[in-house]
Amino acid sequence: MRKYTCSCCGYKTFEEPPGNYEICGVCYWEDDGVQNDDPDFEGGANEVSLRQAQRNYKIYGAIEEMFKYRVVEPSLGGYEKDENFKPL
């Protein structure tokens, strides 16, 4: 089954194409088409912007510190990094 890349962490975690509001098991980003198109938009499906979520992921391992206990280490979840992913 094909997996789609999370626009926050870059791991292939989604089963549906972009914009289908799935939640990433690696970083807890909710896949929001509006926020994917405008990475500085806050208040969509995620309270933080995509740009800020990527920064937070580097620090906390999740889009916000409060979600770090809801995510799984990519290797433990069997998630593969998209080799073409480039953070903002």
BADOTOR-339419 format. One record per residue: residue number from 1; residue in one letter; x negated, y, z of N, C-alpha, C in turn. Coordinates in nm, 2 decimals. Example, Ala and Ser with C-alpha at 12.3 -4.5 7.8 and 13.67 -1.06 7.14 Angstrom:
<pts>
{pos: 1&code: A&n_c1: -1.32&n_c2: -0.57&n_c3: 0.78&ca_c1: -1.23&ca_c2: -0.45&ca_c3: 0.78&c_c1: -1.32&c_c2: -0.33&c_c3: 0.78}
{pos: 2&code: S&n_c1: -1.28&n_c2: -0.22&n_c3: 0.71&ca_c1: -1.37&ca_c2: -0.11&ca_c3: 0.71&c_c1: -1.29&c_c2: 0.00&c_c3: 0.79}
</pts>
This chain:
<pts>
{pos: 1&code: M&n_c1: -0.08&n_c2: -0.12&n_c3: 0.00&ca_c1: 0.00&ca_c2: 0.00&ca_c3: 0.00&c_c1: -0.09&c_c2: 0.12&c_c3: 0.00}
{pos: 2&code: R&n_c1: -0.05&n_c2: 0.22&n_c3: -0.08&ca_c1: -0.13&ca_c2: 0.34&ca_c3: -0.09&c_c1: -0.11&c_c2: 0.43&c_c3: 0.03}
{pos: 3&code: K&n_c1: -0.22&n_c2: 0.49&n_c3: 0.08&ca_c1: -0.21&ca_c2: 0.59&ca_c3: 0.19&c_c1: -0.25&c_c2: 0.72&c_c3: 0.14}
{pos: 4&code: Y&n_c1: -0.18&n_c2: 0.83&n_c3: 0.20&ca_c1: -0.21&ca_c2: 0.96&ca_c3: 0.16&c_c1: -0.29&c_c2: 1.03&c_c3: 0.27}
{pos: 5&code: T&n_c1: -0.37&n_c2: 1.13&n_c3: 0.23&ca_c1: -0.46&ca_c2: 1.20&ca_c3: 0.32&c_c1: -0.40&c_c2: 1.30&c_c3: 0.40}
{pos: 6&code: C&n_c1: -0.43&n_c2: 1.31&n_c3: 0.53&ca_c1: -0.38&ca_c2: 1.41&ca_c3: 0.62&c_c1: -0.46&c_c2: 1.54&c_c3: 0.59}
{pos: 7&code: S&n_c1: -0.39&n_c2: 1.65&n_c3: 0.57&ca_c1: -0.46&ca_c2: 1.77&ca_c3: 0.53&c_c1: -0.54&c_c2: 1.84&c_c3: 0.65}
{pos: 8&code: C&n_c1: -0.52&n_c2: 1.78&n_c3: 0.77&ca_c1: -0.59&ca_c2: 1.84&ca_c3: 0.88&c_c1: -0.72&c_c2: 1.76&c_c3: 0.91}
{pos: 9&code: C&n_c1: -0.71&n_c2: 1.63&n_c3: 0.93&ca_c1: -0.83&ca_c2: 1.55&ca_c3: 0.97&c_c1: -0.90&c_c2: 1.48&c_c3: 0.85}
{pos: 10&code: G&n_c1: -0.83&n_c2: 1.46&n_c3: 0.74&ca_c1: -0.89&ca_c2: 1.40&ca_c3: 0.62&c_c1: -0.89&c_c2: 1.25&c_c3: 0.62}
{pos: 11&code: Y&n_c1: -0.82&n_c2: 1.19&n_c3: 0.71&ca_c1: -0.80&ca_c2: 1.05&ca_c3: 0.71&c_c1: -0.67&c_c2: 1.01&c_c3: 0.64}
{pos: 12&code: K&n_c1: -0.68&n_c2: 0.89&n_c3: 0.57&ca_c1: -0.56&ca_c2: 0.84&ca_c3: 0.50&c_c1: -0.47&c_c2: 0.77&c_c3: 0.60}
{pos: 13&code: T&n_c1: -0.37&n_c2: 0.85&n_c3: 0.64&ca_c1: -0.28&ca_c2: 0.80&ca_c3: 0.75&c_c1: -0.13&c_c2: 0.80&c_c3: 0.70}
{pos: 14&code: F&n_c1: -0.10&n_c2: 0.87&n_c3: 0.60&ca_c1: 0.04&ca_c2: 0.89&ca_c3: 0.56&c_c1: 0.09&c_c2: 0.79&c_c3: 0.46}
{pos: 15&code: E&n_c1: 0.21&n_c2: 0.74&n_c3: 0.47&ca_c1: 0.26&ca_c2: 0.64&ca_c3: 0.38&c_c1: 0.35&c_c2: 0.71&c_c3: 0.27}
{pos: 16&code: E&n_c1: 0.38&n_c2: 0.84&n_c3: 0.29&ca_c1: 0.46&ca_c2: 0.92&ca_c3: 0.19&c_c1: 0.37&c_c2: 1.03&c_c3: 0.13}
{pos: 17&code: P&n_c1: 0.41&n_c2: 1.07&n_c3: 0.01&ca_c1: 0.33&ca_c2: 1.19&ca_c3: -0.05&c_c1: 0.34&c_c2: 1.31&c_c3: 0.04}
{pos: 18&code: P&n_c1: 0.25&n_c2: 1.41&n_c3: 0.02&ca_c1: 0.24&ca_c2: 1.53&ca_c3: 0.10&c_c1: 0.38&c_c2: 1.60&c_c3: 0.12}
{pos: 19&code: G&n_c1: 0.40&n_c2: 1.66&n_c3: 0.24&ca_c1: 0.52&ca_c2: 1.73&ca_c3: 0.26&c_c1: 0.64&c_c2: 1.66&c_c3: 0.32}
{pos: 20&code: N&n_c1: 0.62&n_c2: 1.54&n_c3: 0.36&ca_c1: 0.73&ca_c2: 1.45&ca_c3: 0.41&c_c1: 0.74&c_c2: 1.45&c_c3: 0.56}
{pos: 21&code: Y&n_c1: 0.67&n_c2: 1.53&n_c3: 0.63&ca_c1: 0.69&ca_c2: 1.55&ca_c3: 0.78&c_c1: 0.65&c_c2: 1.43&c_c3: 0.86}
{pos: 22&code: E&n_c1: 0.56&n_c2: 1.34&n_c3: 0.81&ca_c1: 0.51&ca_c2: 1.23&ca_c3: 0.89&c_c1: 0.41&c_c2: 1.29&c_c3: 0.98}
{pos: 23&code: I&n_c1: 0.39&n_c2: 1.23&n_c3: 1.09&ca_c1: 0.29&ca_c2: 1.27&ca_c3: 1.19&c_c1: 0.16&c_c2: 1.18&c_c3: 1.19}
{pos: 24&code: C&n_c1: 0.05&n_c2: 1.24&n_c3: 1.18&ca_c1: -0.08&ca_c2: 1.17&ca_c3: 1.16&c_c1: -0.11&c_c2: 1.11&c_c3: 1.30}
{pos: 25&code: G&n_c1: -0.15&n_c2: 0.98&n_c3: 1.29&ca_c1: -0.19&ca_c2: 0.91&ca_c3: 1.41&c_c1: -0.33&c_c2: 0.94&c_c3: 1.46}
{pos: 26&code: V&n_c1: -0.41&n_c2: 1.01&n_c3: 1.37&ca_c1: -0.55&ca_c2: 1.04&ca_c3: 1.41&c_c1: -0.56&c_c2: 1.18&c_c3: 1.47}
{pos: 27&code: C&n_c1: -0.48&n_c2: 1.28&n_c3: 1.42&ca_c1: -0.49&ca_c2: 1.41&ca_c3: 1.48&c_c1: -0.36&c_c2: 1.48&c_c3: 1.52}
{pos: 28&code: Y&n_c1: -0.25&n_c2: 1.41&n_c3: 1.50&ca_c1: -0.11&ca_c2: 1.46&ca_c3: 1.54&c_c1: -0.06&c_c2: 1.57&c_c3: 1.45}
{pos: 29&code: W&n_c1: -0.12&n_c2: 1.59&n_c3: 1.33&ca_c1: -0.06&ca_c2: 1.70&ca_c3: 1.24&c_c1: 0.06&c_c2: 1.64&c_c3: 1.18}
{pos: 30&code: E&n_c1: 0.17&n_c2: 1.73&n_c3: 1.18&ca_c1: 0.29&ca_c2: 1.69&ca_c3: 1.11&c_c1: 0.28&c_c2: 1.75&c_c3: 0.97}
{pos: 31&code: D&n_c1: 0.29&n_c2: 1.66&n_c3: 0.87&ca_c1: 0.27&ca_c2: 1.70&ca_c3: 0.73&c_c1: 0.38&c_c2: 1.79&c_c3: 0.68}
{pos: 32&code: D&n_c1: 0.35&n_c2: 1.92&n_c3: 0.68&ca_c1: 0.44&ca_c2: 2.02&ca_c3: 0.64&c_c1: 0.40&c_c2: 2.09&c_c3: 0.51}
{pos: 33&code: G&n_c1: 0.48&n_c2: 2.08&n_c3: 0.40&ca_c1: 0.44&ca_c2: 2.13&ca_c3: 0.27&c_c1: 0.42&c_c2: 2.28&c_c3: 0.27}
{pos: 34&code: V&n_c1: 0.49&n_c2: 2.35&n_c3: 0.35&ca_c1: 0.47&ca_c2: 2.50&ca_c3: 0.36&c_c1: 0.34&c_c2: 2.53&c_c3: 0.42}
{pos: 35&code: Q&n_c1: 0.30&n_c2: 2.46&n_c3: 0.53&ca_c1: 0.17&ca_c2: 2.49&ca_c3: 0.59&c_c1: 0.06&c_c2: 2.43&c_c3: 0.51}
{pos: 36&code: N&n_c1: 0.08&n_c2: 2.33&n_c3: 0.43&ca_c1: -0.02&ca_c2: 2.28&ca_c3: 0.34&c_c1: -0.05&c_c2: 2.39&c_c3: 0.23}
{pos: 37&code: D&n_c1: 0.05&n_c2: 2.46&n_c3: 0.18&ca_c1: 0.04&ca_c2: 2.56&ca_c3: 0.08&c_c1: -0.02&c_c2: 2.69&c_c3: 0.13}
{pos: 38&code: D&n_c1: 0.01&n_c2: 2.72&n_c3: 0.26&ca_c1: -0.03&ca_c2: 2.84&ca_c3: 0.33&c_c1: -0.10&c_c2: 2.80&c_c3: 0.46}
{pos: 39&code: P&n_c1: -0.23&n_c2: 2.78&n_c3: 0.45&ca_c1: -0.30&ca_c2: 2.72&ca_c3: 0.57&c_c1: -0.31&c_c2: 2.82&c_c3: 0.69}
{pos: 40&code: D&n_c1: -0.27&n_c2: 2.94&n_c3: 0.67&ca_c1: -0.27&ca_c2: 3.04&ca_c3: 0.78&c_c1: -0.13&c_c2: 3.06&c_c3: 0.84}
{pos: 41&code: F&n_c1: -0.03&n_c2: 2.99&n_c3: 0.79&ca_c1: 0.10&ca_c2: 3.00&ca_c3: 0.84&c_c1: 0.12&c_c2: 2.93&c_c3: 0.97}
{pos: 42&code: E&n_c1: 0.17&n_c2: 3.00&n_c3: 1.07&ca_c1: 0.19&ca_c2: 2.94&ca_c3: 1.20&c_c1: 0.34&c_c2: 2.93&c_c3: 1.22}
{pos: 43&code: G&n_c1: 0.39&n_c2: 2.82&n_c3: 1.29&ca_c1: 0.53&ca_c2: 2.81&ca_c3: 1.33&c_c1: 0.61&c_c2: 2.73&c_c3: 1.24}
{pos: 44&code: G&n_c1: 0.55&n_c2: 2.65&n_c3: 1.15&ca_c1: 0.63&ca_c2: 2.56&ca_c3: 1.07&c_c1: 0.65&c_c2: 2.43&c_c3: 1.15}
{pos: 45&code: A&n_c1: 0.63&n_c2: 2.32&n_c3: 1.10&ca_c1: 0.64&ca_c2: 2.20&ca_c3: 1.17&c_c1: 0.54&c_c2: 2.19&c_c3: 1.29}
{pos: 46&code: N&n_c1: 0.43&n_c2: 2.26&n_c3: 1.27&ca_c1: 0.33&ca_c2: 2.27&ca_c3: 1.37&c_c1: 0.32&c_c2: 2.41&c_c3: 1.42}
{pos: 47&code: E&n_c1: 0.30&n_c2: 2.43&n_c3: 1.55&ca_c1: 0.29&ca_c2: 2.56&ca_c3: 1.61&c_c1: 0.16&c_c2: 2.63&c_c3: 1.56}
{pos: 48&code: V&n_c1: 0.06&n_c2: 2.56&n_c3: 1.54&ca_c1: -0.07&ca_c2: 2.62&ca_c3: 1.49&c_c1: -0.08&c_c2: 2.61&c_c3: 1.34}
{pos: 49&code: S&n_c1: -0.16&n_c2: 2.70&n_c3: 1.28&ca_c1: -0.18&ca_c2: 2.69&ca_c3: 1.14&c_c1: -0.27&c_c2: 2.57&c_c3: 1.11}
{pos: 50&code: L&n_c1: -0.27&n_c2: 2.53&n_c3: 0.98&ca_c1: -0.36&ca_c2: 2.42&ca_c3: 0.94&c_c1: -0.50&c_c2: 2.46&c_c3: 0.96}
{pos: 51&code: R&n_c1: -0.54&n_c2: 2.58&n_c3: 0.93&ca_c1: -0.68&ca_c2: 2.63&ca_c3: 0.95&c_c1: -0.72&c_c2: 2.61&c_c3: 1.10}
{pos: 52&code: Q&n_c1: -0.63&n_c2: 2.65&n_c3: 1.19&ca_c1: -0.66&ca_c2: 2.64&ca_c3: 1.34&c_c1: -0.66&c_c2: 2.50&c_c3: 1.38}
{pos: 53&code: A&n_c1: -0.57&n_c2: 2.42&n_c3: 1.32&ca_c1: -0.56&ca_c2: 2.28&ca_c3: 1.36&c_c1: -0.69&c_c2: 2.20&c_c3: 1.32}
{pos: 54&code: Q&n_c1: -0.75&n_c2: 2.24&n_c3: 1.21&ca_c1: -0.87&ca_c2: 2.18&ca_c3: 1.17&c_c1: -0.98&c_c2: 2.21&c_c3: 1.27}
{pos: 55&code: R&n_c1: -0.99&n_c2: 2.34&n_c3: 1.31&ca_c1: -1.09&ca_c2: 2.38&ca_c3: 1.41&c_c1: -1.06&c_c2: 2.30&c_c3: 1.54}
{pos: 56&code: N&n_c1: -0.94&n_c2: 2.29&n_c3: 1.58&ca_c1: -0.91&ca_c2: 2.22&ca_c3: 1.71&c_c1: -0.94&c_c2: 2.08&c_c3: 1.70}
{pos: 57&code: Y&n_c1: -0.92&n_c2: 2.02&n_c3: 1.58&ca_c1: -0.95&ca_c2: 1.87&ca_c3: 1.57&c_c1: -1.10&c_c2: 1.85&c_c3: 1.59}
{pos: 58&code: K&n_c1: -1.18&n_c2: 1.94&n_c3: 1.55&ca_c1: -1.33&ca_c2: 1.93&ca_c3: 1.57&c_c1: -1.36&c_c2: 1.93&c_c3: 1.72}
{pos: 59&code: I&n_c1: -1.29&n_c2: 2.01&n_c3: 1.79&ca_c1: -1.31&ca_c2: 2.03&ca_c3: 1.94&c_c1: -1.24&c_c2: 1.92&c_c3: 2.02}
{pos: 60&code: Y&n_c1: -1.11&n_c2: 1.90&n_c3: 2.00&ca_c1: -1.03&ca_c2: 1.81&ca_c3: 2.09&c_c1: -1.00&c_c2: 1.67&c_c3: 2.03}
{pos: 61&code: G&n_c1: -1.02&n_c2: 1.66&n_c3: 1.90&ca_c1: -0.98&ca_c2: 1.53&ca_c3: 1.84&c_c1: -0.83&c_c2: 1.53&c_c3: 1.81}
{pos: 62&code: A&n_c1: -0.77&n_c2: 1.64&n_c3: 1.81&ca_c1: -0.62&ca_c2: 1.66&ca_c3: 1.79&c_c1: -0.59&c_c2: 1.80&c_c3: 1.75}
{pos: 63&code: I&n_c1: -0.48&n_c2: 1.83&n_c3: 1.69&ca_c1: -0.45&ca_c2: 1.96&ca_c3: 1.65&c_c1: -0.43&c_c2: 2.06&c_c3: 1.76}
{pos: 64&code: E&n_c1: -0.40&n_c2: 2.01&n_c3: 1.88&ca_c1: -0.40&ca_c2: 2.10&ca_c3: 2.00&c_c1: -0.45&c_c2: 2.01&c_c3: 2.11}
{pos: 65&code: E&n_c1: -0.51&n_c2: 2.07&n_c3: 2.21&ca_c1: -0.56&ca_c2: 1.99&ca_c3: 2.33&c_c1: -0.46&c_c2: 1.90&c_c3: 2.39}
{pos: 66&code: M&n_c1: -0.33&n_c2: 1.95&n_c3: 2.40&ca_c1: -0.23&ca_c2: 1.88&ca_c3: 2.47&c_c1: -0.19&c_c2: 1.75&c_c3: 2.40}
{pos: 67&code: F&n_c1: -0.23&n_c2: 1.73&n_c3: 2.27&ca_c1: -0.20&ca_c2: 1.61&ca_c3: 2.19&c_c1: -0.31&c_c2: 1.51&c_c3: 2.19}
{pos: 68&code: K&n_c1: -0.42&n_c2: 1.54&n_c3: 2.25&ca_c1: -0.54&ca_c2: 1.45&ca_c3: 2.24&c_c1: -0.51&c_c2: 1.31&c_c3: 2.30}
{pos: 69&code: Y&n_c1: -0.41&n_c2: 1.30&n_c3: 2.38&ca_c1: -0.38&ca_c2: 1.17&ca_c3: 2.44&c_c1: -0.28&c_c2: 1.09&c_c3: 2.36}
{pos: 70&code: R&n_c1: -0.23&n_c2: 1.15&n_c3: 2.25&ca_c1: -0.13&ca_c2: 1.09&ca_c3: 2.16&c_c1: -0.19&c_c2: 1.03&c_c3: 2.03}
{pos: 71&code: V&n_c1: -0.32&n_c2: 1.05&n_c3: 2.02&ca_c1: -0.39&ca_c2: 1.01&ca_c3: 1.89&c_c1: -0.48&c_c2: 0.89&c_c3: 1.92}
{pos: 72&code: V&n_c1: -0.52&n_c2: 0.82&n_c3: 1.81&ca_c1: -0.60&ca_c2: 0.71&ca_c3: 1.82&c_c1: -0.73&c_c2: 0.73&c_c3: 1.74}
{pos: 73&code: E&n_c1: -0.84&n_c2: 0.68&n_c3: 1.79&ca_c1: -0.97&ca_c2: 0.68&ca_c3: 1.72&c_c1: -0.95&c_c2: 0.62&c_c3: 1.59}
{pos: 74&code: P&n_c1: -0.99&n_c2: 0.69&n_c3: 1.48&ca_c1: -0.97&ca_c2: 0.63&ca_c3: 1.34&c_c1: -1.01&c_c2: 0.49&c_c3: 1.32}
{pos: 75&code: S&n_c1: -1.13&n_c2: 0.45&n_c3: 1.38&ca_c1: -1.18&ca_c2: 0.31&ca_c3: 1.36&c_c1: -1.09&c_c2: 0.21&c_c3: 1.43}
{pos: 76&code: L&n_c1: -1.03&n_c2: 0.25&n_c3: 1.54&ca_c1: -0.94&ca_c2: 0.16&ca_c3: 1.61&c_c1: -0.80&c_c2: 0.14&c_c3: 1.54}
{pos: 77&code: G&n_c1: -0.76&n_c2: 0.25&n_c3: 1.47&ca_c1: -0.64&ca_c2: 0.24&ca_c3: 1.40&c_c1: -0.65&c_c2: 0.19&c_c3: 1.26}
{pos: 78&code: G&n_c1: -0.77&n_c2: 0.16&n_c3: 1.22&ca_c1: -0.80&ca_c2: 0.11&ca_c3: 1.08&c_c1: -0.79&c_c2: 0.21&c_c3: 0.97}
{pos: 79&code: Y&n_c1: -0.80&n_c2: 0.34&n_c3: 1.01&ca_c1: -0.79&ca_c2: 0.45&ca_c3: 0.91&c_c1: -0.92&c_c2: 0.48&c_c3: 0.84}
{pos: 80&code: E&n_c1: -0.90&n_c2: 0.51&n_c3: 0.71&ca_c1: -1.02&ca_c2: 0.53&ca_c3: 0.63&c_c1: -1.03&c_c2: 0.68&c_c3: 0.60}
{pos: 81&code: K&n_c1: -1.14&n_c2: 0.74&n_c3: 0.60&ca_c1: -1.16&ca_c2: 0.88&ca_c3: 0.57&c_c1: -1.16&c_c2: 0.90&c_c3: 0.42}
{pos: 82&code: D&n_c1: -1.09&n_c2: 1.00&n_c3: 0.37&ca_c1: -1.09&ca_c2: 1.03&ca_c3: 0.23&c_c1: -1.22&c_c2: 1.09&c_c3: 0.19}
{pos: 83&code: E&n_c1: -1.30&n_c2: 1.03&n_c3: 0.11&ca_c1: -1.43&ca_c2: 1.08&ca_c3: 0.07&c_c1: -1.43&c_c2: 1.21&c_c3: 0.00}
{pos: 84&code: N&n_c1: -1.31&n_c2: 1.25&n_c3: -0.06&ca_c1: -1.30&ca_c2: 1.37&ca_c3: -0.13&c_c1: -1.24&c_c2: 1.49&c_c3: -0.05}
{pos: 85&code: F&n_c1: -1.21&n_c2: 1.46&n_c3: 0.08&ca_c1: -1.16&ca_c2: 1.56&ca_c3: 0.17&c_c1: -1.26&c_c2: 1.67&c_c3: 0.20}
{pos: 86&code: K&n_c1: -1.21&n_c2: 1.79&n_c3: 0.19&ca_c1: -1.29&ca_c2: 1.91&ca_c3: 0.22&c_c1: -1.21&c_c2: 2.00&c_c3: 0.31}
{pos: 87&code: P&n_c1: -1.25&n_c2: 2.02&n_c3: 0.44&ca_c1: -1.18&ca_c2: 2.11&ca_c3: 0.53&c_c1: -1.18&c_c2: 2.25&c_c3: 0.47}
{pos: 88&code: L&n_c1: -1.09&n_c2: 2.33&n_c3: 0.52&ca_c1: -1.08&ca_c2: 2.47&ca_c3: 0.48&c_c1: -1.21&c_c2: 2.55&c_c3: 0.53}
</pts>
